Amino acid sequence: MRLVKFLAHAGVASRRGSEEVIADGRVSVNGTICVDPARGVDEKSRVTVDGRVVELPETKVVYAVNKPVGVISTASDPQGRTTVVELIPDAGRLFPVGRLDVSSSGLILLTNDGELANLLTHPRYEVPKVYRVRVSGGPIGAPELRLLSEGVQLEDGITLPARVSKLGSRVLELELREGRNRQIRRMCDAVGHPVVDLERVAIGPLRLGRLNEGGHRRLKPNEVEALRDAAAHG
C-alpha cells in the first residue's frame, strides 16, 4: 500500500491532506523521515506522524464455529481448558459472542466487532437462537410441549414464549429469544425431561449447516449484514 493511502485509511487526513503531511517532513517510516507519498508500506512497517505511531483500523471479522462438548466459550481459561478462541489459530484478537455451556455443542460466533456482538446478545434485540435437544424421562407429551412453548416458571421468573417442535419421542427443537444461564436445561428439568444432549443449530438467519465439529469458517459480508438485520427487526 502506498504511504499516502495508508495515512488516509488510518484517518490521519484526507488523501490530499496526507500528501501535505508527508511533504512537510512529519512522517517517518521505520525511523526514517519519508517525503515520498508513493513509498510502499505494509502491516510490518512502523509509520509515525509527529513521532506518534499510526495504525490502520482493525478489520472487522466474524467466524462461525462448531463448538464441541468440553470446550469453554471464553477467550481464556485459568484452568487451562481448551477455549473456542483456540479453535481458530492465528486469527488475531477474537472473543465469543455469548456463550454455550461446556456440556453443550454447536454454533457460536467469534468476532472482534463489539457493536455486532452487542446487537446479537442484548435482550432488547431478541435475536432468535435455535437449539436441538435430546432429553430423558420418557416420551415427550403434549402438556410438556405446551408448557415449554407458553412459558415455564423458573426460579428467576417465567420464560418468554418459545417456538417448540417435536422431532422425535425424545428430541425437540426450541427457538428462544432470550438467553438466561443454562435456560434450556432448566426448562426441560422443570417439565420432567432432563437434557441429555444440547446443540445450537442457528443464530438468527445463520445456520450451523454442515460445519464439522471443531471447525470454523469466516462469514461472508452478506451473512454479517443478515445478522445485523435480524437484530434490527427483532
C-alpha atoms as an extended CHARMM CRD file, in Angstrom:
* protein
*
       234  EXT
         1         1  MET       CA              0.0000000000        0.0000000000        0.0000000000  PROA      1               0.0000000000
         2         2  ARG       CA              1.2730000000        3.4960000000       -0.8060000000  PROA      2               0.0000000000
         3         3  LEU       CA              2.1450000000        5.6640000000        2.1770000000  PROA      3               0.0000000000
         4         4  VAL       CA             -0.3930000000        8.3590000000        1.3050000000  PROA      4               0.0000000000
         5         5  LYS       CA             -3.1840000000        5.7750000000        1.0830000000  PROA      5               0.0000000000
         6         6  PHE       CA             -2.0760000000        4.2300000000        4.3810000000  PROA      6               0.0000000000
         7         7  LEU       CA             -2.3270000000        7.5950000000        6.1610000000  PROA      7               0.0000000000
         8         8  ALA       CA             -5.7220000000        8.3540000000        4.6390000000  PROA      8               0.0000000000
         9         9  HSD       CA             -7.1180000000        4.9380000000        5.6160000000  PROA      9               0.0000000000
        10        10  ALA       CA             -5.7420000000        5.3800000000        9.1310000000  PROA      10              0.0000000000
        11        11  GLY       CA             -7.6990000000        8.6230000000        9.4470000000  PROA      11              0.0000000000
        12        12  VAL       CA             -4.7170000000       10.9710000000        9.6620000000  PROA      12              0.0000000000
        13        13  ALA       CA             -6.1640000000       13.2310000000        6.9700000000  PROA      13              0.0000000000
        14        14  SER       CA             -7.7500000000       13.1570000000        3.5230000000  PROA      14              0.0000000000
        15        15  ARG       CA             -5.6560000000       11.8990000000        0.6140000000  PROA      15              0.0000000000
        16        16  ARG       CA             -4.6060000000       15.4620000000       -0.2720000000  PROA      16              0.0000000000
        17        17  GLY       CA             -4.0720000000       16.3540000000        3.3920000000  PROA      17              0.0000000000
        18        18  SER       CA             -1.9050000000       13.2530000000        3.8440000000  PROA      18              0.0000000000
        19        19  GLU       CA              0.2360000000       14.3180000000        0.8830000000  PROA      19              0.0000000000
        20        20  GLU       CA              0.8370000000       17.6710000000        2.6120000000  PROA      20              0.0000000000
        21        21  VAL       CA              1.7160000000       15.9730000000        5.9170000000  PROA      21              0.0000000000
        22        22  ILE       CA              4.2740000000       13.8350000000        4.0760000000  PROA      22              0.0000000000
        23        23  ALA       CA              5.6840000000       16.7960000000        2.1320000000  PROA      23              0.0000000000
        24        24  ASP       CA              6.1720000000       18.7070000000        5.4010000000  PROA      24              0.0000000000
        25        25  GLY       CA              8.5360000000       16.0010000000        6.6180000000  PROA      25              0.0000000000
        26        26  ARG       CA              6.2760000000       14.9840000000        9.5090000000  PROA      26              0.0000000000
        27        27  VAL       CA              6.1470000000       11.3050000000        8.5570000000  PROA      27              0.0000000000
        28        28  SER       CA              8.7070000000        8.6140000000        9.3400000000  PROA      28              0.0000000000
        29        29  VAL       CA              8.7900000000        5.0270000000        8.1040000000  PROA      29              0.0000000000
        30        30  ASN       CA             10.8300000000        2.6180000000       10.1860000000  PROA      30              0.0000000000
        31        31  GLY       CA             12.6120000000        5.5090000000       11.8950000000  PROA      31              0.0000000000
        32        32  THR       CA             13.4970000000        7.4740000000        8.7650000000  PROA      32              0.0000000000
        33        33  ILE       CA             11.6920000000       10.6160000000        7.5800000000  PROA      33              0.0000000000
        34        34  CYS       CA              9.8960000000        9.9160000000        4.3040000000  PROA      34              0.0000000000
        35        35  VAL       CA              8.6960000000       12.5900000000        1.8590000000  PROA      35              0.0000000000
        36        36  ASP       CA              7.6560000000       10.1610000000       -0.8830000000  PROA      36              0.0000000000
        37        37  PRO       CA              3.8460000000        9.6520000000       -0.8520000000  PROA      37              0.0000000000
        38        38  ALA       CA              4.2480000000        6.6080000000       -3.1170000000  PROA      38              0.0000000000
        39        39  ARG       CA              6.5510000000        4.8060000000       -0.6750000000  PROA      39              0.0000000000
        40        40  GLY       CA              5.2970000000        1.2720000000       -0.1590000000  PROA      40              0.0000000000
        41        41  VAL       CA              4.3300000000        0.2270000000        3.3910000000  PROA      41              0.0000000000
        42        42  ASP       CA              2.6230000000       -2.8020000000        4.8990000000  PROA      42              0.0000000000
        43        43  GLU       CA              1.4160000000       -4.0890000000        8.2630000000  PROA      43              0.0000000000
        44        44  LYS       CA              5.0280000000       -4.6600000000        9.3630000000  PROA      44              0.0000000000
        45        45  SER       CA              6.0650000000       -1.0470000000        8.6750000000  PROA      45              0.0000000000
        46        46  ARG       CA              6.3780000000        1.3360000000       11.6270000000  PROA      46              0.0000000000
        47        47  VAL       CA              4.7720000000        4.5630000000       10.4560000000  PROA      47              0.0000000000
        48        48  THR       CA              4.7670000000        7.6590000000       12.6670000000  PROA      48              0.0000000000
        49        49  VAL       CA              3.3870000000       11.1820000000       12.2700000000  PROA      49              0.0000000000
        50        50  ASP       CA              4.9810000000       13.8010000000       14.5250000000  PROA      50              0.0000000000
        51        51  GLY       CA              6.5020000000       10.9280000000       16.4730000000  PROA      51              0.0000000000
        52        52  ARG       CA              3.2010000000        9.1190000000       17.1170000000  PROA      52              0.0000000000
        53        53  VAL       CA              2.6640000000        5.6190000000       15.7320000000  PROA      53              0.0000000000
        54        54  VAL       CA             -0.0970000000        5.3320000000       13.1280000000  PROA      54              0.0000000000
        55        55  GLU       CA             -2.0050000000        2.0720000000       12.6440000000  PROA      55              0.0000000000
        56        56  LEU       CA             -4.7860000000        1.0350000000       10.3100000000  PROA      56              0.0000000000
        57        57  PRO       CA             -8.1780000000        0.3470000000       11.9130000000  PROA      57              0.0000000000
        58        58  GLU       CA             -8.6440000000       -3.3190000000       12.7420000000  PROA      58              0.0000000000
        59        59  THR       CA            -10.5670000000       -5.1830000000       10.0660000000  PROA      59              0.0000000000
        60        60  LYS       CA            -13.8380000000       -6.4770000000       11.4690000000  PROA      60              0.0000000000
        61        61  VAL       CA            -14.2560000000      -10.2350000000       11.1070000000  PROA      61              0.0000000000
        62        62  VAL       CA            -16.8610000000      -12.7730000000       12.1980000000  PROA      62              0.0000000000
        63        63  TYR       CA            -16.3390000000      -16.5340000000       12.3380000000  PROA      63              0.0000000000
        64        64  ALA       CA            -18.8400000000      -19.3260000000       12.8060000000  PROA      64              0.0000000000
        65        65  VAL       CA            -17.5080000000      -22.1540000000       14.9740000000  PROA      65              0.0000000000
        66        66  ASN       CA            -18.9890000000      -25.5730000000       15.7080000000  PROA      66              0.0000000000
        67        67  LYS       CA            -18.0790000000      -25.8420000000       19.4010000000  PROA      67              0.0000000000
        68        68  PRO       CA            -17.5640000000      -29.3940000000       20.6610000000  PROA      68              0.0000000000
        69        69  VAL       CA            -18.6710000000      -30.5390000000       24.1100000000  PROA      69              0.0000000000
        70        70  GLY       CA            -15.8960000000      -29.8620000000       26.6390000000  PROA      70              0.0000000000
        71        71  VAL       CA            -14.6300000000      -26.6580000000       25.0050000000  PROA      71              0.0000000000
        72        72  ILE       CA            -15.0120000000      -23.4470000000       27.0280000000  PROA      72              0.0000000000
        73        73  SER       CA            -16.8710000000      -20.4700000000       25.4930000000  PROA      73              0.0000000000
        74        74  THR       CA            -14.3640000000      -17.8620000000       26.6810000000  PROA      74              0.0000000000
        75        75  ALA       CA            -11.2460000000      -16.2240000000       25.2780000000  PROA      75              0.0000000000
        76        76  SER       CA             -9.0580000000      -17.7650000000       28.0130000000  PROA      76              0.0000000000
        77        77  ASP       CA             -9.3690000000      -20.2300000000       30.8730000000  PROA      77              0.0000000000
        78        78  PRO       CA             -7.3430000000      -20.1480000000       34.1100000000  PROA      78              0.0000000000
        79        79  GLN       CA             -7.7130000000      -23.9290000000       34.4030000000  PROA      79              0.0000000000
        80        80  GLY       CA             -6.0110000000      -24.4610000000       31.0620000000  PROA      80              0.0000000000
        81        81  ARG       CA             -9.0070000000      -25.9880000000       29.3060000000  PROA      81              0.0000000000
        82        82  THR       CA             -9.4240000000      -25.5950000000       25.5430000000  PROA      82              0.0000000000
        83        83  THR       CA            -11.3510000000      -22.4480000000       24.5800000000  PROA      83              0.0000000000
        84        84  VAL       CA            -13.3310000000      -21.6570000000       21.4470000000  PROA      84              0.0000000000
        85        85  VAL       CA            -10.7820000000      -18.9710000000       20.5300000000  PROA      85              0.0000000000
        86        86  GLU       CA             -8.0900000000      -21.6580000000       20.2970000000  PROA      86              0.0000000000
        87        87  LEU       CA            -10.1240000000      -23.3990000000       17.5700000000  PROA      87              0.0000000000
        88        88  ILE       CA             -9.1390000000      -20.5690000000       15.1790000000  PROA      88              0.0000000000
        89        89  PRO       CA             -5.3320000000      -20.3470000000       15.2770000000  PROA      89              0.0000000000
        90        90  ASP       CA             -3.5990000000      -17.1520000000       14.1110000000  PROA      90              0.0000000000
        91        91  ALA       CA             -6.8860000000      -15.2530000000       13.6560000000  PROA      91              0.0000000000
        92        92  GLY       CA             -5.8900000000      -12.2840000000       15.8250000000  PROA      92              0.0000000000
        93        93  ARG       CA             -7.8200000000      -10.9110000000       18.7800000000  PROA      93              0.0000000000
        94        94  LEU       CA            -11.2630000000      -12.5050000000       18.8630000000  PROA      94              0.0000000000
        95        95  PHE       CA            -13.8990000000      -13.0090000000       21.5380000000  PROA      95              0.0000000000
        96        96  PRO       CA            -17.0180000000      -15.2070000000       21.6650000000  PROA      96              0.0000000000
        97        97  VAL       CA            -20.4780000000      -13.7290000000       21.0800000000  PROA      97              0.0000000000
        98        98  GLY       CA            -22.4970000000      -15.0240000000       24.0210000000  PROA      98              0.0000000000
        99        99  ARG       CA            -21.8880000000      -18.4560000000       25.4670000000  PROA      99              0.0000000000
       100       100  LEU       CA            -22.6310000000      -22.1330000000       25.1980000000  PROA      100             0.0000000000
       101       101  ASP       CA            -22.0160000000      -24.0410000000       28.4120000000  PROA      101             0.0000000000
       102       102  VAL       CA            -19.2150000000      -26.5760000000       28.4710000000  PROA      102             0.0000000000
       103       103  SER       CA            -21.6610000000      -29.5060000000       28.1870000000  PROA      103             0.0000000000
       104       104  SER       CA            -23.3360000000      -28.0810000000       25.0640000000  PROA      104             0.0000000000
       105       105  SER       CA            -22.1950000000      -28.0070000000       21.4550000000  PROA      105             0.0000000000
       106       106  GLY       CA            -22.9790000000      -26.2400000000       18.2130000000  PROA      106             0.0000000000
       107       107  LEU       CA            -22.9380000000      -22.8060000000       16.6490000000  PROA      107             0.0000000000
       108       108  ILE       CA            -21.0950000000      -19.9680000000       18.3400000000  PROA      108             0.0000000000
       109       109  LEU       CA            -19.7100000000      -16.8050000000       16.7610000000  PROA      109             0.0000000000
       110       110  LEU       CA            -16.2700000000      -15.3000000000       17.3210000000  PROA      110             0.0000000000
       111       111  THR       CA            -15.5520000000      -11.7070000000       16.3230000000  PROA      111             0.0000000000
       112       112  ASN       CA            -13.6080000000       -8.5280000000       17.0590000000  PROA      112             0.0000000000
       113       113  ASP       CA            -16.7210000000       -6.4220000000       16.3530000000  PROA      113             0.0000000000
       114       114  GLY       CA            -18.0890000000       -5.2710000000       19.6950000000  PROA      114             0.0000000000
       115       115  GLU       CA            -21.0660000000       -3.4860000000       18.1620000000  PROA      115             0.0000000000
       116       116  LEU       CA            -22.2630000000       -6.6170000000       16.3740000000  PROA      116             0.0000000000
       117       117  ALA       CA            -21.7270000000       -8.7250000000       19.4950000000  PROA      117             0.0000000000
       118       118  ASN       CA            -23.9380000000       -6.3500000000       21.4720000000  PROA      118             0.0000000000
       119       119  LEU       CA            -26.6820000000       -6.4920000000       18.8280000000  PROA      119             0.0000000000
       120       120  LEU       CA            -26.7230000000      -10.2840000000       18.9220000000  PROA      120             0.0000000000
       121       121  THR       CA            -26.6530000000      -10.6940000000       22.7080000000  PROA      121             0.0000000000
       122       122  HSD       CA            -28.5380000000       -7.7470000000       24.2270000000  PROA      122             0.0000000000
       123       123  PRO       CA            -32.0330000000       -8.8350000000       25.3810000000  PROA      123             0.0000000000
       124       124  ARG       CA            -33.7290000000       -5.8320000000       23.7700000000  PROA      124             0.0000000000
       125       125  TYR       CA            -32.9470000000       -7.1000000000       20.2400000000  PROA      125             0.0000000000
       126       126  GLU       CA            -34.4020000000      -10.5870000000       20.8160000000  PROA      126             0.0000000000
       127       127  VAL       CA            -32.3380000000      -12.2840000000       18.1070000000  PROA      127             0.0000000000
       128       128  PRO       CA            -33.7050000000      -15.8610000000       17.9580000000  PROA      128             0.0000000000
       129       129  LYS       CA            -31.4500000000      -18.8210000000       18.6220000000  PROA      129             0.0000000000
       130       130  VAL       CA            -32.4270000000      -22.3850000000       17.7520000000  PROA      130             0.0000000000
       131       131  TYR       CA            -31.3880000000      -25.4640000000       19.7500000000  PROA      131             0.0000000000
       132       132  ARG       CA            -31.7730000000      -29.1810000000       19.0840000000  PROA      132             0.0000000000
       133       133  VAL       CA            -32.2390000000      -31.0930000000       22.3330000000  PROA      133             0.0000000000
       134       134  ARG       CA            -32.3550000000      -34.7740000000       23.2530000000  PROA      134             0.0000000000
       135       135  VAL       CA            -33.9550000000      -35.4390000000       26.6230000000  PROA      135             0.0000000000
       136       136  SER       CA            -34.5690000000      -38.2950000000       29.0570000000  PROA      136             0.0000000000
       137       137  GLY       CA            -37.6330000000      -39.0040000000       31.1780000000  PROA      137             0.0000000000
       138       138  GLY       CA            -39.7320000000      -40.9020000000       28.6700000000  PROA      138             0.0000000000
       139       139  PRO       CA            -41.5950000000      -39.6870000000       25.5480000000  PROA      139             0.0000000000
       140       140  ILE       CA            -42.4830000000      -36.0090000000       25.4910000000  PROA      140             0.0000000000
       141       141  GLY       CA            -46.2110000000      -35.3480000000       25.7070000000  PROA      141             0.0000000000
       142       142  ALA       CA            -48.4850000000      -32.5010000000       24.6890000000  PROA      142             0.0000000000
       143       143  PRO       CA            -48.6600000000      -30.9410000000       28.1870000000  PROA      143             0.0000000000
       144       144  GLU       CA            -44.8690000000      -30.5920000000       28.3370000000  PROA      144             0.0000000000
       145       145  LEU       CA            -44.7540000000      -29.1130000000       24.8320000000  PROA      145             0.0000000000
       146       146  ARG       CA            -47.4030000000      -26.5910000000       25.7780000000  PROA      146             0.0000000000
       147       147  LEU       CA            -45.5320000000      -25.5480000000       28.9240000000  PROA      147             0.0000000000
       148       148  LEU       CA            -42.2630000000      -25.1270000000       27.0510000000  PROA      148             0.0000000000
       149       149  SER       CA            -43.9140000000      -23.0370000000       24.3390000000  PROA      149             0.0000000000
       150       150  GLU       CA            -46.0820000000      -20.8610000000       26.5810000000  PROA      150             0.0000000000
       151       151  GLY       CA            -43.5550000000      -20.2820000000       29.3730000000  PROA      151             0.0000000000
       152       152  VAL       CA            -42.0080000000      -22.2590000000       32.2240000000  PROA      152             0.0000000000
       153       153  GLN       CA            -41.7850000000      -20.9470000000       35.7630000000  PROA      153             0.0000000000
       154       154  LEU       CA            -38.1350000000      -20.9060000000       36.8470000000  PROA      154             0.0000000000
       155       155  GLU       CA            -36.5180000000      -19.5110000000       39.9800000000  PROA      155             0.0000000000
       156       156  ASP       CA            -35.6540000000      -16.3040000000       38.1080000000  PROA      156             0.0000000000
       157       157  GLY       CA            -39.1300000000      -15.8620000000       36.6100000000  PROA      157             0.0000000000
       158       158  ILE       CA            -41.2970000000      -17.2940000000       33.8770000000  PROA      158             0.0000000000
       159       159  THR       CA            -39.6740000000      -17.7890000000       30.4910000000  PROA      159             0.0000000000
       160       160  LEU       CA            -40.8300000000      -15.9600000000       27.3730000000  PROA      160             0.0000000000
       161       161  PRO       CA            -42.9630000000      -17.8920000000       24.8650000000  PROA      161             0.0000000000
       162       162  ALA       CA            -40.8160000000      -20.1290000000       22.6660000000  PROA      162             0.0000000000
       163       163  ARG       CA            -41.2940000000      -21.9830000000       19.4060000000  PROA      163             0.0000000000
       164       164  VAL       CA            -41.0950000000      -25.7140000000       20.1340000000  PROA      164             0.0000000000
       165       165  SER       CA            -41.1030000000      -28.5460000000       17.6000000000  PROA      165             0.0000000000
       166       166  LYS       CA            -41.1040000000      -32.2540000000       18.4010000000  PROA      166             0.0000000000
       167       167  LEU       CA            -38.6370000000      -34.0600000000       16.1300000000  PROA      167             0.0000000000
       168       168  GLY       CA            -38.8700000000      -37.4490000000       17.8400000000  PROA      168             0.0000000000
       169       169  SER       CA            -40.2270000000      -39.0570000000       21.0050000000  PROA      169             0.0000000000
       170       170  ARG       CA            -37.3430000000      -37.5650000000       22.9870000000  PROA      170             0.0000000000
       171       171  VAL       CA            -35.9620000000      -34.9270000000       20.5970000000  PROA      171             0.0000000000
       172       172  LEU       CA            -37.0100000000      -31.2790000000       20.4870000000  PROA      172             0.0000000000
       173       173  GLU       CA            -36.1110000000      -28.1440000000       18.5830000000  PROA      173             0.0000000000
       174       174  LEU       CA            -36.5500000000      -24.9260000000       20.5710000000  PROA      174             0.0000000000
       175       175  GLU       CA            -36.2840000000      -21.3500000000       19.3480000000  PROA      175             0.0000000000
       176       176  LEU       CA            -35.6350000000      -18.8400000000       22.1190000000  PROA      176             0.0000000000
       177       177  ARG       CA            -35.4630000000      -15.0380000000       22.0770000000  PROA      177             0.0000000000
       178       178  GLU       CA            -33.8160000000      -14.7330000000       25.4880000000  PROA      178             0.0000000000
       179       179  GLY       CA            -30.6280000000      -16.1860000000       26.9030000000  PROA      179             0.0000000000
       180       180  ARG       CA            -30.6750000000      -16.8770000000       30.6050000000  PROA      180             0.0000000000
       181       181  ASN       CA            -27.9710000000      -19.0070000000       32.1690000000  PROA      181             0.0000000000
       182       182  ARG       CA            -28.4970000000      -22.7060000000       31.2890000000  PROA      182             0.0000000000
       183       183  GLN       CA            -32.0630000000      -21.7910000000       30.3540000000  PROA      183             0.0000000000
       184       184  ILE       CA            -32.9740000000      -24.7640000000       28.1690000000  PROA      184             0.0000000000
       185       185  ARG       CA            -31.5810000000      -27.2640000000       30.6550000000  PROA      185             0.0000000000
       186       186  ARG       CA            -33.5950000000      -25.6560000000       33.4500000000  PROA      186             0.0000000000
       187       187  MET       CA            -36.7510000000      -25.5090000000       31.3190000000  PROA      187             0.0000000000
       188       188  CYS       CA            -36.5300000000      -29.1790000000       30.4320000000  PROA      188             0.0000000000
       189       189  ASP       CA            -35.7690000000      -30.1310000000       34.0460000000  PROA      189             0.0000000000
       190       190  ALA       CA            -38.8760000000      -28.2050000000       35.1100000000  PROA      190             0.0000000000
       191       191  VAL       CA            -41.1390000000      -30.2820000000       32.8440000000  PROA      191             0.0000000000
       192       192  GLY       CA            -39.5690000000      -33.6060000000       33.8810000000  PROA      192             0.0000000000
       193       193  HSD       CA            -37.2970000000      -34.2020000000       30.8810000000  PROA      193             0.0000000000
       194       194  PRO       CA            -33.6250000000      -33.5660000000       31.7640000000  PROA      194             0.0000000000
       195       195  VAL       CA            -31.3600000000      -32.7210000000       28.8360000000  PROA      195             0.0000000000
       196       196  VAL       CA            -29.0360000000      -35.4320000000       27.5430000000  PROA      196             0.0000000000
       197       197  ASP       CA            -27.6010000000      -33.5700000000       24.5440000000  PROA      197             0.0000000000
       198       198  LEU       CA            -27.9500000000      -29.9060000000       23.5760000000  PROA      198             0.0000000000
       199       199  GLU       CA            -26.7520000000      -28.4140000000       20.2890000000  PROA      199             0.0000000000
       200       200  ARG       CA            -27.2840000000      -24.8730000000       18.9990000000  PROA      200             0.0000000000
       201       201  VAL       CA            -28.0950000000      -25.0450000000       15.3020000000  PROA      201             0.0000000000
       202       202  ALA       CA            -28.9170000000      -21.4210000000       14.4050000000  PROA      202             0.0000000000
       203       203  ILE       CA            -28.4090000000      -17.8010000000       15.4240000000  PROA      203             0.0000000000
       204       204  GLY       CA            -30.8930000000      -15.5490000000       13.6440000000  PROA      204             0.0000000000
       205       205  PRO       CA            -30.7100000000      -16.4250000000        9.9210000000  PROA      205             0.0000000000
       206       206  LEU       CA            -27.3570000000      -18.1950000000       10.2580000000  PROA      206             0.0000000000
       207       207  ARG       CA            -27.4960000000      -21.9990000000       10.3830000000  PROA      207             0.0000000000
       208       208  LEU       CA            -24.8000000000      -24.3690000000       11.6070000000  PROA      208             0.0000000000
       209       209  GLY       CA            -25.2290000000      -26.4150000000        8.4450000000  PROA      209             0.0000000000
       210       210  ARG       CA            -22.5140000000      -28.9380000000        7.6400000000  PROA      210             0.0000000000
       211       211  LEU       CA            -19.7100000000      -27.2470000000        9.5630000000  PROA      211             0.0000000000
       212       212  ASN       CA            -17.6450000000      -30.0480000000       11.1080000000  PROA      212             0.0000000000
       213       213  GLU       CA            -17.3410000000      -30.3580000000       14.8860000000  PROA      213             0.0000000000
       214       214  GLY       CA            -14.4470000000      -28.1430000000       15.9740000000  PROA      214             0.0000000000
       215       215  GLY       CA            -14.4360000000      -26.4850000000       12.5480000000  PROA      215             0.0000000000
       216       216  HSD       CA            -14.7840000000      -22.8130000000       11.6630000000  PROA      216             0.0000000000
       217       217  ARG       CA            -15.4160000000      -20.5540000000        8.6970000000  PROA      217             0.0000000000
       218       218  ARG       CA            -15.2960000000      -16.8120000000        8.1740000000  PROA      218             0.0000000000
       219       219  LEU       CA            -18.7080000000      -15.3080000000        7.4530000000  PROA      219             0.0000000000
       220       220  LYS       CA            -19.3150000000      -13.5290000000        4.1670000000  PROA      220             0.0000000000
       221       221  PRO       CA            -20.3100000000       -9.8270000000        4.2260000000  PROA      221             0.0000000000
       222       222  ASN       CA            -23.9170000000      -10.6510000000        3.2690000000  PROA      222             0.0000000000
       223       223  GLU       CA            -24.1440000000      -13.1170000000        6.1870000000  PROA      223             0.0000000000
       224       224  VAL       CA            -22.9180000000      -10.4790000000        8.6230000000  PROA      224             0.0000000000
       225       225  GLU       CA            -25.4670000000       -7.9830000000        7.2630000000  PROA      225             0.0000000000
       226       226  ALA       CA            -28.2120000000      -10.5660000000        7.6560000000  PROA      226             0.0000000000
       227       227  LEU       CA            -27.2790000000      -10.9340000000       11.3220000000  PROA      227             0.0000000000
       228       228  ARG       CA            -27.4520000000       -7.1510000000       11.7480000000  PROA      228             0.0000000000
       229       229  ASP       CA            -30.8450000000       -7.1060000000       10.0530000000  PROA      229             0.0000000000
       230       230  ALA       CA            -32.0990000000       -9.8200000000       12.4260000000  PROA      230             0.0000000000
       231       231  ALA       CA            -31.2170000000       -7.5630000000       15.3740000000  PROA      231             0.0000000000
       232       232  ALA       CA            -32.8100000000       -4.5250000000       13.7280000000  PROA      232             0.0000000000
       233       233  HSD       CA            -36.0780000000       -6.3660000000       13.1630000000  PROA      233             0.0000000000
       234       234  GLY       CA            -36.0350000000       -8.4830000000       16.3280000000  PROA      234             0.0000000000
